[in-house]
């Protein structure tokens, strides 16, 4: 009888009684709607089109074979489409922050705003090492998101992800900061991810991760999933890192990274004991210092423990790499270290990294297909300096121009070449290259045009 009475009571309840619009005092329930009404218009959907060459069998390229079997001509290119998201960060100049992998190789980039407009975008700059890119559209009633200080984030802070998952359009998901400083995932060259359980799916890349004030704290970039869908482990690039990269991309179109010339590893309790310092759980042990490098000039030694860089604590070796990797060439860096358990302060200036080897096309299109490397060695005839052709791909522009494996480039455009940096300076801005080549004890000139 009691069961029957309880059942009648449940049936008598109104269907909309589960979530009342207000509590018993008449106050509104907590909601993110007011914040999102201001924030969502600052997030855009990005659609790209890329022309891809279709690989065909050599038989299908033979006109006689096609006529004999009455095979119609096949298109040699197809258009590949992809989607992602972006964040308006400068409404006055039309700058939109997104991921490098969203626009990489795109021939056409379209931006759809939250109010349904479609704008054409051009790439300002892109950095694959951090997976950050900046595109530009004509300013047209854009709304930019304010940026927060991502260094102030704490595990447990509430965050909201906004993007374009699976091409559905503007979608909002919420969660918390699950972890900070995630690295070693192999997703990017420089990693310092915010981990969140806010749902992030394909298409969210480049979208916004905001705090409850609607301020941008990160750029959604990747998920950890076997199926490709959300499993509650998503990663965002901290906005402090993205902001540094964005400034360089807008100013130079690329990131001009410098080098310190030192390598480090994480400080473990065992290493802390071995070096006679108090275990703090943070820091990086210097394992190698290159001769003549900025670190060497500053007095850094193997065995030193770096604990702070530019007044900010160092967590581990990845933290050191990220901090230095975000500095521009010529910037000063202050390092607080422990040596034999005693604190010291060292100062260095970040310099342009010395090239050891490089793909030729990164220096000039006419060198495409060649692998170039520094040469500096002592021989019985004296010191040999220059740039060696370490390899040449068959059929490449470099091969067709006459370069061969084993060649030594001694001059470029009538300027002496001692290393890759001097070669880069000699050919910069030139359409035609005049190379003086040493080959098998002889010498010749090659004109690449």
Residue pairs with C-beta under 8 A, 6 or more apart in sequence:
19 29
20 29
21 28
21 29
22 28
22 29
23 29
32 160
32 172
32 174
32 212
35 160
35 212
35 213
35 214
36 160
36 162
36 172
36 214
38 214
39 145
39 160
39 162
39 208
39 210
39 214
40 114
40 162
40 170
40 172
41 113
41 114
41 115
41 143
42 87
42 88
42 143
42 144
42 145
42 208
43 85
43 86
43 87
43 88
43 114
43 145
43 162
43 163
43 170
43 207
43 208
44 85
44 86
44 87
44 88
44 96
44 111
44 112
44 113
44 114
45 83
45 84
45 85
45 86
45 111
45 112
45 164
45 167
45 169
45 170
46 83
46 84
46 85
46 86
46 96
46 98
46 102
46 103
46 109
46 110
46 111
46 112
46 121
46 135
46 164
46 206
47 81
47 82
47 83
47 109
47 110
47 111
47 112
48 81
48 82
48 83
48 84
48 102
48 103
48 106
48 107
48 108
48 109
48 110
49 79
49 80
49 81
49 106
49 107
49 108
49 110
50 79
50 80
50 81
50 82
50 105
50 106
50 107
51 77
51 78
51 79
51 80
51 107
52 77
52 78
52 79
52 80
53 76
53 77
54 74
54 75
54 76
54 77
54 78
56 74
56 76
59 65
60 66
60 71
60 74
65 71
66 72
66 73
82 102
82 106
83 164
83 167
83 203
84 98
84 99
84 102
84 103
84 163
84 164
84 203
84 204
84 205
84 206
84 207
85 98
85 102
85 162
85 163
85 164
85 203
85 204
85 205
85 206
85 207
85 208
85 220
86 96
86 97
86 98
86 102
86 111
86 135
86 206
86 207
87 96
87 97
87 98
87 145
87 206
87 207
87 208
87 216
87 219
88 95
88 96
88 142
88 143
88 144
88 145
89 95
89 96
89 97
89 144
89 145
89 147
89 216
89 246
90 144
91 139
91 142
91 143
91 144
92 139
93 136
93 139
94 136
94 137
94 138
94 139
94 140
94 142
95 124
95 134
95 135
95 136
95 246
95 250
96 111
96 121
96 134
96 135
96 136
96 137
97 132
97 133
97 134
97 206
97 219
97 242
97 246
98 133
98 134
98 135
98 205
98 206
98 219
99 131
99 132
99 133
99 205
99 206
99 219
99 221
100 126
100 127
100 128
100 130
100 131
100 132
100 133
101 128
101 131
101 205
102 133
102 205
102 206
103 109
103 123
103 126
103 133
103 135
104 126
104 128
104 133
106 123
108 120
109 120
109 121
109 122
109 123
109 135
110 118
110 119
110 120
110 121
111 118
111 119
111 120
111 121
111 135
111 137
112 118
112 119
113 119
113 142
114 170
117 140
119 137
119 138
119 140
120 137
121 135
121 136
121 137
122 135
122 136
123 133
123 134
123 135
123 136
124 133
124 134
124 135
124 136
124 249
124 250
124 253
125 133
125 134
125 248
125 249
125 250
125 252
125 253
125 254
125 255
126 132
126 133
126 134
126 249
127 133
127 245
127 248
127 249
127 254
127 255
128 188
128 189
129 188
129 189
129 190
129 255
129 257
129 325
130 188
130 189
130 190
130 237
130 241
130 242
130 245
130 255
131 187
131 188
131 221
131 237
132 219
132 237
132 241
132 242
132 245
132 246
132 249
133 206
133 249
134 246
134 249
134 250
145 208
145 210
145 214
145 215
145 216
146 214
146 215
146 216
147 215
147 216
147 239
147 243
148 211
148 213
148 215
148 216
148 217
148 239
149 240
150 194
150 217
150 218
150 238
150 239
150 240
150 241
151 238
151 240
153 177
153 180
153 194
153 211
153 217
153 238
154 177
154 180
155 176
155 177
155 178
155 179
155 180
156 176
156 177
157 176
157 177
157 211
158 174
158 175
158 176
158 211
158 212
159 174
159 175
159 176
159 177
159 194
159 196
159 198
159 209
159 210
159 211
159 212
159 217
159 218
160 172
160 173
160 174
160 198
160 209
160 210
160 211
160 212
161 172
161 173
161 174
161 175
161 196
161 198
161 199
161 200
161 204
161 207
161 208
161 209
161 220
161 234
161 236
162 170
162 171
162 172
162 207
162 208
162 210
163 170
163 171
163 200
163 203
163 204
163 205
163 206
163 207
163 208
163 220
164 170
164 171
164 203
164 204
164 207
165 171
165 199
165 200
165 201
165 202
165 203
165 204
166 201
166 202
166 203
167 203
168 203
171 204
173 198
173 199
173 200
174 198
175 196
175 197
175 198
175 199
175 232
176 196
176 197
176 198
177 194
177 195
177 196
178 195
178 196
178 197
178 233
179 194
179 195
180 194
180 195
181 192
181 193
181 315
181 319
182 191
182 192
182 193
182 194
182 195
182 235
183 191
183 192
183 193
183 316
183 318
183 319
183 322
184 191
184 318
185 191
185 193
185 222
185 224
185 235
187 193
187 221
187 222
187 235
188 221
189 325
190 241
190 321
190 322
190 325
190 326
191 318
191 322
192 237
192 238
192 241
192 318
192 319
192 322
193 221
193 222
193 235
193 236
193 237
193 238
194 209
194 217
194 218
194 235
194 236
194 237
194 238
195 233
195 234
195 235
196 209
196 234
196 235
196 236
197 232
197 233
197 234
198 209
198 234
199 230
199 232
199 234
200 220
200 222
200 223
200 230
200 234
200 235
200 236
201 223
201 229
201 230
202 228
202 229
204 220
204 234
205 220
205 221
205 222
206 219
206 220
206 221
207 219
207 220
208 216
208 218
208 219
208 220
209 216
209 217
209 218
209 219
209 220
209 236
210 216
210 217
211 217
216 239
217 236
217 238
217 239
218 236
218 237
218 238
218 239
218 242
219 236
219 237
219 239
219 242
220 234
220 235
220 236
221 235
221 236
221 237
222 234
222 235
223 229
223 230
223 231
223 233
223 234
223 235
224 231
224 233
224 234
224 235
225 231
225 233
241 322
241 326
244 326
245 255
245 326
248 254
248 255
248 256
248 328
249 255
256 328
256 329
256 352
257 325
257 327
257 328
257 329
257 353
258 294
258 324
258 327
258 328
258 329
258 330
258 331
258 350
258 351
258 352
258 353
259 293
259 294
259 324
259 350
259 351
259 352
259 353
259 354
260 293
260 294
260 295
260 324
260 333
260 348
260 350
261 289
261 290
261 292
261 293
261 294
261 295
261 296
261 351
262 286
262 288
262 289
262 290
262 293
262 295
262 300
263 286
263 287
263 288
264 284
264 285
264 286
264 287
264 306
264 317
264 320
264 321
265 284
265 285
265 287
265 317
266 284
266 285
266 316
266 317
267 280
267 282
267 283
267 284
267 285
267 305
267 316
269 279
271 285
272 278
272 279
272 280
272 283
272 305
273 279
275 285
275 303
275 305
275 338
275 340
275 341
276 340
276 341
277 305
277 338
277 341
278 341
280 307
282 307
282 313
282 314
282 315
282 316
283 305
283 306
283 307
283 314
283 316
283 338
284 305
284 306
284 314
284 316
284 317
284 319
284 320
285 303
285 304
285 305
285 306
285 317
286 295
286 300
286 301
286 302
286 303
286 304
286 305
286 306
286 337
287 302
288 302
289 295
289 296
289 300
289 301
289 302
290 296
293 351
294 333
294 348
294 349
294 350
294 351
295 348
297 348
298 335
298 346
298 347
298 348
299 346
300 335
300 337
300 346
300 348
301 339
303 339
304 337
304 338
304 339
304 344
305 337
305 338
305 339
306 314
306 320
306 335
306 336
306 337
307 313
307 314
307 336
307 337
307 338
307 343
308 314
308 335
308 336
309 320
309 323
309 324
309 333
309 334
309 335
309 336
310 323
310 333
310 334
311 334
312 323
314 320
314 323
323 333
324 333
324 350
327 333
327 350
328 350
329 350
329 351
329 352
330 349
330 350
330 351
331 349
331 350
332 347
332 348
332 349
332 350
333 347
333 348
333 349
333 350
334 345
334 346
334 347
335 345
335 346
335 347
335 348
336 343
336 344
336 345
337 343
337 344
337 345
337 346
338 344
352 421
354 374
354 419
354 421
355 374
355 419
355 420
355 421
355 424
356 373
356 374
356 420
357 371
357 372
357 373
357 374
357 390
357 420
358 371
358 372
358 373
358 420
359 368
359 370
359 371
359 372
360 367
360 368
360 369
360 370
360 371
360 372
360 398
361 367
361 368
361 369
363 372
363 420
363 423
363 424
363 427
364 427
364 430
364 433
365 397
366 397
366 398
366 401
366 433
366 448
366 449
367 397
367 398
367 403
367 433
367 448
368 396
368 397
368 398
369 392
369 393
369 395
369 396
369 397
369 398
369 399
370 389
370 391
370 392
370 393
370 396
370 398
370 399
370 403
371 389
371 390
371 391
371 392
372 387
372 388
372 389
372 390
372 409
372 420
372 423
373 387
373 388
373 390
373 420
374 387
374 388
374 419
374 420
375 384
375 385
375 386
375 387
375 388
375 408
376 383
376 384
376 385
376 418
376 419
377 383
377 384
378 384
384 408
385 418
385 419
386 408
386 409
386 410
386 417
386 418
386 419
386 438
387 408
387 409
387 417
387 419
387 420
387 423
388 406
388 407
388 408
388 409
389 398
389 403
389 404
389 405
389 406
389 407
389 408
389 409
390 405
391 405
392 398
392 399
392 403
392 404
392 405
393 399
397 448
401 446
401 448
402 446
403 435
403 437
403 446
404 439
406 439
406 440
407 437
407 438
407 439
408 437
408 438
408 439
409 417
409 423
409 435
409 436
409 437
410 416
410 417
410 436
410 437
410 438
410 443
411 417
411 426
411 434
411 435
411 436
412 423
412 426
412 427
412 433
412 434
412 435
412 436
413 426
413 427
413 430
413 433
413 434
414 434
415 422
415 425
415 426
416 422
417 423
417 426
427 433
431 449
432 447
432 448
432 449
433 446
433 447
433 448
433 449
434 445
434 446
434 447
434 448
435 445
435 446
435 447
435 448
436 443
436 444
436 445
437 443
437 444
437 445
437 446
